[in-house]
């Protein structure tokens, strides 16, 4: 059975391939390459959906066989979609009750398997049924249920389709502003819409609205755009509605020959698809055309044919409109009794189409419209004065806006100048600080060089000379000899002190090996019995900029000297770490500490020097200390 159904489906699809659109041929190619049965069912459902406008009878056969195949395979989603496609095909054939029945079966399956997307499309199909059978309140109510699901499931094409259908209902209820609003929302996303049939529906409905608003030029432009799209996509069924709308535009523009030509084109397409609803509309329009030309016999024949077709498909709105025009035809042909009978029949149909609540609403809107029309005459008299007032207000507003813009530009320029001045002042301050520190370091170098090369050398020479005289001088006694030796010893100590001071002022290790080596050399000279110092360095393998090395060395040197002089500590930990953020240095002792809230502690030259030097490097320095708990100095310098 499975193989037979697949073979039958392929045969039916192959029949229409010679005249099918390219998208159906592509789908058939996909079907032949599908590997599993569910994929074949899904692709066949898409083919049936596309076939409904090309050949609805074939679409029904394909969808029905696909539905039976899905049922045998227990593939409920495929079965429900096939039932919905059968419904779509019956809509094309204007067999609305059959369409409703198949949609209801699909809806039951959608609710059973909890497929919200399928359920939303079933609700939309029900709304289309209510629209075609003139139950407009039910159509809007059901459409709103569908659109909520589409929005939750984020199915934009479903939202667009539903809005188009709702706009068609509003159009038939003559609520043109609301219809146009929905259609313009869809037109804003027109280029992003992928499904040609959706584009066609938007163009057709908006063209109808423009035609009803007597915007014939705009309506005809949309109609021609729609016909071109139908030709490109091989959607000949949909060309009918564009021809019908073009004919109406020509008819109300008093171009009767063109109107009749396009009505006949529309009728030929609708009859080929056996779409009685569309045929009913076309015969109604042709009856109205004949009436406008005072061809009363032709008008009566066309209108009676329209009424008969509308009865066949339950198209109440079409029947109502045809009866109204038929009543006018009898009246103009001096058939008063027949005119009155046709009018009574029209109002009977109207009562079944629009309930009392809807009529009251329409009456209310009509009353509002009439009131607004009367008020419009008064408003016209005030319009010129209002226009002048608006012009004056507009000119005043423009002048005020110009003044505000000028003031805003002036203030902006002031702020920019202030910021530039601040930046220049900061730059000058940085340059001055840099100059002071550079001058200080140069002076240290000069003094260190003078001490080492000048005073140090002379002291060393004096020591050598005295040492040379020691063996030649006769000492009176041992006491005199010891005094001489003590003098030489003092000279020796002085030489060492001068050398030490010169090295501290400009250490060789800093010049030769970098910051870490210079700090290590500096702390190695400190007596560990007085102060034990632990040094940890990390990431300082590469040399830093000379200014950074010099300033950090002086800052750490100052901190160590402060610990020795003031803290009474016996342990000092120094950490120096370089990473991607910059250089972090900490100096922590276990001394007596101090109160960091006391302002006078920061008035001394030592701490001021530390702060100013670190700020010169755009860094930060924090002091954490309290009496009896030692002191922690934390320094961070960013590397640019």
C-alpha positions in Angstrom: 0.0 0.0 0.0 2.8 2.4 0.9 4.6 1.9 -2.4 1.4 2.3 -4.3 0.6 5.6 -2.6 4.1 6.9 -3.3 3.9 5.9 -6.9 0.4 7.5 -7.3 1.7 10.7 -5.7 4.7 10.8 -8.0 2.4 10.2 -11.0 -0.1 13.0 -10.1 2.7 15.5 -9.5 4.4 14.5 -12.8 1.2 15.3 -14.7 1.4 19.0 -13.7 5.2 19.4 -14.0 5.1 20.4 -17.6 3.1 23.5 -16.8 4.2 23.9 -13.1 6.1 26.8 -11.7 9.8 26.4 -11.1 9.4 26.1 -7.4 7.1 23.1 -7.8 9.7 21.5 -10.1 12.4 22.1 -7.5 10.2 20.6 -4.8 9.6 17.5 -7.0 13.4 17.2 -7.4 13.7 17.3 -3.6 11.0 14.7 -3.3 12.9 12.3 -5.5 16.0 12.7 -3.4 14.3 12.4 0.1 15.6 9.5 2.1 12.9 8.9 4.7 9.1 8.8 4.5 8.5 11.8 6.8 10.6 14.0 4.6 8.6 12.8 1.5 5.3 13.5 3.3 6.5 17.0 4.3 7.7 17.9 0.8 4.5 16.5 -0.8 2.5 18.7 1.6 4.4 21.7 0.3 3.8 20.7 -3.3 0.0 20.4 -2.6 0.1 23.9 -1.0 1.7 25.3 -4.1 -0.6 23.4 -6.5 -3.8 24.9 -4.9 -3.7 28.0 -7.0 -2.4 26.3 -10.1 -4.7 23.3 -10.2 -6.9 22.9 -7.1 -8.4 19.6 -8.1 -5.0 18.0 -8.5 -3.9 19.7 -5.2 -6.9 18.0 -3.4 -6.0 14.5 -4.9 -2.3 14.9 -3.9 -3.1 16.2 -0.4 -5.7 13.5 0.1 -3.3 10.7 -0.8 -0.6 12.3 1.3 -3.0 12.5 4.2 -3.8 8.7 3.9 0.0 7.9 3.7 0.7 10.0 6.8 -2.1 8.3 8.6 -0.7 4.8 7.8 2.7 6.0 9.0 1.2 7.4 12.2 2.7 10.8 11.3 0.1 13.1 12.8 1.8 16.4 11.9 2.0 15.4 8.3 -1.7 14.2 8.4 -2.9 17.5 9.9 -0.9 19.6 7.4 -2.4 17.5 4.5 -5.9 18.1 5.8 -5.2 21.9 5.9 -3.9 21.8 2.3 -7.2 20.2 1.2 -9.0 23.0 3.0 -6.9 25.6 1.1 -7.7 24.0 -2.2 -11.4 24.0 -1.5 -11.1 27.8 -0.7 -9.7 28.3 -4.2 -12.7 26.4 -5.5 -15.0 28.6 -3.3 -16.4 25.4 -1.7 -16.3 27.0 1.8 -18.2 24.4 3.9 -15.9 21.6 2.7 -13.0 23.9 3.4 -14.3 24.4 7.0 -14.8 20.7 7.6 -11.2 19.8 6.6 -9.8 22.7 8.6 -11.7 21.4 11.6 -10.2 18.0 11.2 -6.7 19.5 11.0 -7.4 21.6 14.1 -8.4 18.5 16.1 -5.0 16.9 15.3 -3.1 20.2 16.0 -4.7 20.4 19.5 -4.0 16.7 20.1 -0.3 16.9 19.3 0.0 20.4 20.8 1.4 21.9 17.5 0.7 25.6 18.0 2.0 26.6 14.6 -0.4 24.2 12.8 -3.2 25.3 15.2 -2.6 29.0 14.3 -2.8 28.2 10.5 -6.1 26.3 11.2 -7.5 29.3 13.0 -6.5 31.5 10.1 -8.2 29.2 7.7 -11.4 29.3 9.9 -11.2 33.1 9.8 -11.0 33.0 6.0 -14.1 30.8 6.0 -16.0 33.3 8.1 -14.8 36.1 5.9 -16.0 34.4 2.7 -19.3 33.5 4.3 -19.8 37.1 5.5 -19.5 36.4 9.2 -17.2 39.3 9.7 -17.3 39.5 13.5 -16.3 35.8 13.8 -13.6 36.4 11.2 -12.0 39.1 13.2 -12.3 37.3 16.5 -10.7 34.1 15.0 -8.0 36.0 13.3 -7.0 37.7 16.5 -6.7 34.3 18.2 -4.4 33.2 15.3 -2.3 36.3 15.3 -1.6 35.9 19.1 -0.2 32.4 18.5 1.9 33.6 15.5 3.4 36.4 17.5 4.3 34.1 20.4 5.8 31.5 18.1 7.6 34.3 16.2 6.1 33.3 12.7 6.2 36.7 10.9 4.7 35.4 7.7 1.7 34.1 9.7 1.2 37.6 11.3 1.4 39.2 7.8 -1.2 36.8 6.3 -3.6 37.3 9.2 -3.3 41.1 9.0 -4.0 40.9 5.2 -7.1 38.9 5.9 -8.3 41.3 8.6 -7.7 44.2 6.3 -10.0 42.5 3.7 -12.7 42.3 6.4 -12.4 45.9 7.3 -12.5 46.8 3.6 -15.8 45.0 3.1 -17.1 46.7 6.2 -16.0 50.0 4.6 -13.6 50.7 7.4 -11.0 51.8 4.9 -8.6 53.7 7.3 -8.2 50.6 9.5 -7.7 48.4 6.4 -5.1 50.7 4.9 -3.3 51.0 8.2 -2.8 47.2 8.4 -1.8 47.0 4.8 0.8 49.8 5.1 2.3 48.0 8.1 2.8 45.0 5.8 4.1 47.1 2.9 6.8 48.4 5.2 8.2 44.9 5.2 7.3 44.1 1.6 10.8 43.4 0.3 11.5 41.0 3.3 8.5 38.9 2.5 9.6 35.6 0.8 6.2 34.1 -0.1 4.9 35.5 -3.4 1.3 34.7 -2.6 1.5 36.9 0.5 2.8 39.7 -1.6 0.0 39.2 -4.1 -2.6 39.4 -1.4 -1.1 42.6 0.1 -1.0 44.3 -3.4 -4.5 43.2 -4.3 -6.2 44.3 -1.1 -4.4 47.7 -0.9 -5.3 48.3 -4.6 -8.9 47.6 -3.7 -8.8 50.1 -0.8 -7.2 52.7 -3.1 -9.9 52.1 -5.6 -12.6 52.6 -3.0 -10.9 55.8 -2.0 -11.0 56.9 -5.7 -7.2 56.8 -5.8 -7.3 55.1 -9.2 -3.8 56.0 -10.4 -2.3 54.4 -7.2 -4.7 51.4 -7.4 -3.8 50.7 -11.1 -0.1 50.9 -10.4 -0.4 48.3 -7.6 -2.6 46.1 -9.9 0.0 46.1 -12.7 2.7 45.3 -10.1 0.6 42.4 -8.9 0.0 41.1 -12.4 3.7 41.2 -13.2 4.4 39.3 -10.0 1.7 36.6 -10.8 3.2 36.2 -14.3 6.8 35.8 -12.9 5.6 33.3 -10.3 3.1 31.4 -12.6 0.2 32.3 -10.3 -2.5 32.7 -12.9 -5.4 32.2 -10.5 -4.5 35.4 -8.6 -4.4 37.5 -11.8 -8.2 37.4 -11.8 -8.5 39.6 -8.7 -6.1 42.2 -10.2 -8.0 42.3 -13.5 -11.3 42.7 -11.5 -9.9 45.7 -9.6 -8.5 47.3 -12.8 -11.9 46.9 -14.4 -13.6 48.6 -11.4 -11.1 51.5 -11.6 -11.8 52.0 -15.3 -15.5 51.7 -14.7 -15.7 54.4 -12.1 -13.4 56.5 -14.3 -16.1 56.2 -17.1 -13.7 54.2 -19.3 -16.3 51.5 -20.0 -14.6 49.7 -22.9 -11.5 49.0 -20.8 -13.6 48.0 -17.8 -15.6 45.3 -19.8 -12.3 44.0 -21.3 -10.8 43.4 -17.9 -14.0 42.0 -16.3 -14.1 39.4 -19.0 -10.4 38.5 -18.4 -11.2 38.1 -14.7 -14.3 35.9 -15.5 -12.3 33.6 -17.8 -9.7 32.9 -15.1 -12.3 32.4 -12.3 -14.5 30.0 -14.4 -11.4 27.9 -15.3 -10.9 27.4 -11.5 -14.7 27.1 -11.0 -14.4 29.8 -8.3 -18.1 30.7 -8.0 -17.5 33.4 -5.4 -15.2 35.4 -7.6 -17.5 34.8 -10.6 -20.4 36.1 -8.5 -18.4 39.3 -7.8 -17.5 39.7 -11.5 -21.0 39.3 -12.7 -22.1 41.8 -10.0 -19.6 44.3 -11.3 -20.6 43.6 -15.0 -24.2 44.2 -14.0 -23.2 47.6 -12.4 -21.3 48.4 -15.6 -24.3 47.7 -17.7 -26.5 49.8 -15.4 -24.1 52.8 -15.7 -24.5 52.4 -19.5 -28.3 52.1 -19.1 -28.2 48.6 -20.6 -31.0 47.4 -18.2 -31.6 44.0 -19.7 -27.9 43.1 -19.7 -27.6 44.5 -16.2 -30.5 42.3 -14.9 -29.1 39.2 -16.5 -25.6 39.7 -15.0 -27.0 40.5 -11.5 -29.4 37.5 -11.4 -26.5 35.3 -12.5 -24.4 36.9 -9.6 -27.2 36.2 -7.1 -27.5 32.6 -8.2 -23.7 32.0 -7.9 -23.7 33.7 -4.5 -26.5 31.4 -3.3 -24.6 28.3 -4.4 -21.5 29.2 -2.2 -23.3 31.0 0.7 -21.8 34.3 -0.3 -24.2 36.6 1.6 -22.3 39.9 1.2 -22.2 39.4 -2.6 -25.9 38.5 -2.8 -26.7 41.6 -0.7 -24.7 43.9 -3.0 -26.2 42.3 -6.1 -29.8 42.8 -4.8 -29.1 46.5 -4.1 -27.9 47.1 -7.6 -30.7 45.0 -9.0 -33.2 47.2 -7.1 -31.6 50.3 -8.7 -31.8 48.7 -12.1 -35.6 48.0 -11.8 -36.1 51.5 -10.4 -34.3 53.2 -13.3 -36.3 50.9 -15.8 -39.5 52.1 -14.1 -40.3 48.6 -12.6 -41.2 49.9 -9.2 -42.7 46.7 -7.7 -39.7 44.6 -8.8 -37.4 47.3 -7.4 -39.1 47.2 -4.0 -39.1 43.4 -3.9 -35.4 43.3 -4.6 -34.7 45.9 -1.9 -36.7 43.9 0.7 -34.7 40.8 -0.3 -31.5 42.8 0.1 -32.3 43.9 3.6 -33.3 40.4 4.6 -29.8 39.2 3.6 -28.3 42.2 5.3 -30.0 41.3 8.6 -28.4 37.9 8.5 -25.0 39.4 7.7 -24.7 42.1 10.3 -26.2 41.7 13.7 -27.9 44.5 15.7 -24.8 45.3 17.7 -22.8 45.8 14.5 -25.6 47.9 13.0 -25.6 50.1 16.1 -21.9 50.6 15.9 -22.1 51.5 12.2 -25.0 53.9 12.9 -22.9 55.5 15.6 -20.0 55.9 13.3 -22.3 57.4 10.7 -23.6 59.9 13.2 -20.1 60.8 14.1 -19.2 61.2 10.5 -22.2 63.5 9.8 -21.4 65.6 12.9 -17.8 65.9 11.8 -19.0 66.9 8.3 -21.0 69.8 9.7 -18.1 70.8 11.9 -15.8 70.7 8.9 -17.5 73.8 7.4 -16.8 75.8 10.6 -13.3 74.4 10.8 -12.6 75.6 7.2 -13.3 79.1 8.2 -10.8 78.8 11.1 -8.3 76.9 9.0 -6.8 80.1 7.4 -6.4 81.8 10.8 -5.0 78.6 12.3 -2.6 78.2 9.4 -1.3 81.8 9.9 -1.0 81.1 13.6 0.9 78.0 12.9 3.2 79.8 10.5 3.9 82.5 13.2 4.5 79.8 15.8 6.7 77.9 13.4 8.7 80.9 12.6 9.1 81.7 16.3 10.0 78.1 17.1 12.5 78.1 14.3 14.1 81.3 15.6 14.1 80.0 19.2 15.6 76.7 17.9 18.3 78.7 16.0 19.1 80.7 19.2 19.3 77.5 21.2 21.6 75.9 18.7 23.8 79.0 18.7 23.9 79.1 22.5 24.6 75.4 22.6 27.4 75.8 20.1 28.8 78.6 22.1 28.7 76.6 25.3 30.2 73.6 23.6 33.0 75.8 22.3 33.6 77.2 25.8 33.7 73.7 27.3 36.1 72.6 24.6 38.4 75.6 25.2 38.3 75.0 29.0 39.2 71.3 28.5 42.0 72.3 26.2 43.3 74.8 28.7 43.1 72.2 31.5 44.9 69.7 29.3 47.6 72.3 28.5 48.0 73.2 32.2 48.3 69.5 33.2 50.8 69.0 30.4 52.9 72.0 31.6 52.7 70.7 35.2 53.9 67.3 34.0 56.7 69.0 32.0 57.7 71.1 35.1 57.6 68.0 37.4 59.6 66.1 34.9 62.1 68.9 34.6 62.5 69.2 38.3 63.1 65.5 38.7 65.4 65.4 35.8 67.4 68.4 37.1 67.5 66.7 40.5 68.8 63.5 39.1 71.4 65.3 37.0 72.5 67.3 40.1 72.8 64.0 42.0 74.9 62.6 39.2 77.1 65.7 39.2 77.6 65.7 43.0 78.2 61.9 43.0 80.8 62.3 40.3 82.4 65.2 42.1 82.5 63.3 45.4 83.9 60.2 43.7 86.3 61.7 41.2 87.2 64.9 43.2 87.0 64.7 46.9 87.3 60.9 47.0 90.5 61.0 44.9 92.1 63.7 47.0 91.3 61.9 50.2 92.7 58.7 48.7 95.9 60.6 47.7 96.2 62.1 51.2 95.9 58.6 52.7 98.6 57.3 50.4 101.0 60.1 51.1 100.6 59.7 54.9 101.0 56.0 54.6 104.3 56.6 52.7 105.5 58.9 55.4 104.8 56.4 58.1 108.1 54.5 57.7 110.1 57.7 57.4 108.8 59.6 60.4 110.5 59.1 63.9 107.8 58.8 66.5 108.7 59.9 70.1 106.7 57.2 71.6 104.1 54.5 71.0 101.3 56.9 71.7 102.3 59.2 68.9 102.5 56.3 66.5 99.0 55.1 67.4 97.6 58.7 66.8 99.2 58.7 63.3 97.7 55.3 62.5 94.3 56.5 63.8 94.5 59.5 61.4 95.2 57.2 58.5 92.3 55.0 59.6 90.0 58.0 59.7 91.0 59.0 56.2 90.3 55.4 55.0 86.8 55.5 56.6 86.2 58.9 55.0 87.1 57.5 51.6 84.7 54.7 52.1 81.9 57.0 53.2 82.4 59.3 50.2 82.3 56.3 47.9 79.2 55.0 49.7 77.4 58.4 49.5 78.2 58.8 45.8 76.9 55.3 45.0 73.7 56.0 46.9 73.2 59.2 45.0 73.6 57.4 41.7 74.1 53.6 42.1 76.1 51.8 39.5 73.7 48.8 39.6 70.8 51.0 38.5 72.8 52.3 35.6 74.2 48.9 34.6 71.7 46.2 35.6 68.3 47.8 36.3 65.9 48.4 39.1 65.9 45.0 40.8 69.7 44.8 41.0 70.0 48.3 42.3 67.5 47.7 45.1 69.2 44.5 46.0 72.6 46.2 46.2 71.1 49.0 48.3 69.5 46.7 50.9 72.6 44.4 51.0 74.4 47.3 52.6 72.0 47.5 55.5 73.0 45.6 58.7 70.7 42.6 59.0 71.1 42.7 62.8 69.4 46.1 62.8 66.8 45.4 60.1 66.1 42.1 58.2 64.8 42.9 54.7 63.1 40.3 52.4 63.0 41.3 48.7 60.7 39.6 46.1 60.9 40.7 42.5 58.9 39.3 39.5 58.7 40.2 35.8 61.7 42.6 35.8 63.9 40.7 33.4 63.7 43.5 30.8 64.8 47.0 31.5 62.2 49.7 32.2 62.3 53.3 30.9 65.1 55.2 32.8 62.7 57.7 34.3 60.6 54.9 35.8 63.5 53.0 37.1 65.1 56.1 38.7 61.8 57.4 40.3 60.9 53.9 41.7 64.4 53.4 43.1 64.2 56.8 44.9 60.7 56.1 46.2 61.7 52.7 47.6 65.0 54.1 49.0 63.0 56.9 50.8 60.6 54.3 52.2 63.4 52.1 53.5 65.1 55.2 55.1 61.8 56.1 56.8 61.5 52.6 58.2 65.1 52.7 59.6 64.6 56.2 61.0 61.1 56.2 62.4 59.4 52.8 62.6 61.6 50.8 65.1 60.9 47.7 62.9 63.2 44.7 62.8 61.6 43.1 59.6 60.8 44.7 56.3 59.2 43.0 53.2 59.6 44.5 49.8 57.7 43.2 46.8 58.2 44.5 43.2 56.0 42.9 40.5 55.6 43.8 36.8 52.6 42.5 34.8 50.4 43.7 31.9 48.7 46.3 34.1 51.9 47.9 35.2 54.3 47.8 38.2 53.0 47.1 41.7 55.4 47.7 44.7 54.7 47.1 48.4 56.9 48.0 51.3 55.6 46.5 54.6 57.3 46.7 58.1 56.4 45.4 61.5 57.2 48.7 63.2 55.2 51.0 65.5 53.0 52.4 62.7 51.2 55.8 62.7 47.8 57.3 62.4 47.2 57.9 58.6 44.3 60.3 59.5 46.8 62.7 61.1 47.4 65.4 58.5 50.7 66.5 60.0 52.3 63.1 59.2 52.0 63.9 55.5 53.5 67.4 55.8 57.1 66.1 55.9 59.3 66.3 52.9 59.9 62.5 52.8 56.2 61.5 52.3 55.6 64.5 50.0 58.5 63.4 47.8 57.1 59.8 47.6 53.6 61.0 46.6 54.9 63.6 44.1 57.3 61.2 42.4 54.6 58.5 42.0 52.1 61.0 40.6 54.7 62.1 38.1 54.5 58.5 36.7 50.7 58.8 36.7 50.6 56.2 39.4 48.9 55.8 42.8 50.3 55.4 46.3 48.3 54.3 49.4 49.4 54.2 53.0 47.9 51.6 55.4 48.9 52.0 59.0 47.7 52.3 62.5 49.6 52.7 65.8 51.2 49.4 66.9 50.4 47.6 63.6 53.2 48.5 61.3 53.0 50.2 58.0 52.1 49.1 54.4 53.0 51.4 51.4 51.3 50.2 48.2 52.4 51.7 44.9 51.0 51.1 41.4 52.5 52.6 38.3 50.9 52.0 34.9 53.2 51.3 31.9 52.2 53.1 28.8 
